[in-house]
Amino acid sequence: MSAELLAIRGLTVRRDTTILHAIDWTIHPGEHWVLLGPNGCGKTTLLSALNGYMTPSAGTLSVLGATYGRTDWRELRKHIGFVSNALTRHIEPGETALDVVASGTEAVINLWKPPSPAEQRAALRLLGQWSCRHLANRPWAHLSQGERQRVLICRALAAKPSLLLLDEPCAGLDPVARKHLLALIEKQARKKRGPGLILITHHVEEITPAFTHVLLMRAGRCLTAGPIASTLTSENLSKTFRTRIHLTRQDQTWSLSIL
């Protein structure tokens, strides 16, 4: 494995306007990162670029030692787990939870053939680890938002990725479902041989103790990045959101207030 899970230098994405401005970012094995920033700052575009869904306009992008433009990203994508609400609209309503998870083995959506016995066993094992084995035969259309999020995380883990990208996994969840999902994400992050995690969120209270680093974004730029203990501060958050913010941490839970 490369000494770096992710290495970005001067990453720029332009379409009608410039969405990302010369982003520099490095992730090493054992690190779990949080991306924080206001709506429209480019967080989701950044994850899309990592997945090869958004072509960079300038800069270099290397994931797991492979450089964009020199590697078949369709193959590399099998080593990058991706969880996003954007995926949900592409899943057929009749697909069972087990089939959705099994589809992650080849990084596809909607199986064109039944999963093999080995793929079924692996999918059931993952569903059990994420407290949703009982959903295995339930159609996608009949799953709640919280159930769908857990199934999508299982799907992302099916190919045993080295990176797991979580794009607002708690969006739309009620407080109980959110607490349950965050506990499972924390458990995943604590695994010694698990993938490096990248969590996009708007809420500091969703940052569980296992997350080690944070990248703060505004207007398509990286304002600052580094270890959470020194980087996630009231001053830095105030600059990120251009609002006076007071950040506190109690019992390993972050919270903020607007001044």
Beta strands, then each sheet from edge to edge (+ up, - down):
strand 1: 6-14
strand 2: 18-27
strand 3: 33-36
strand 4: 58-63
strand 5: 66-67
strand 6: 80-83
strand 7: 163-167
strand 8: 196-200
strand 9: 213-218
strand 10: 221-227
strand 11: 245-250
strand 12: 253-258
sheet 1: 2+ 1- 4+ 5-
sheet 2: 6+ 7+ 8+ 3+ 9+ 10-
sheet 3: 11+ 12-
end
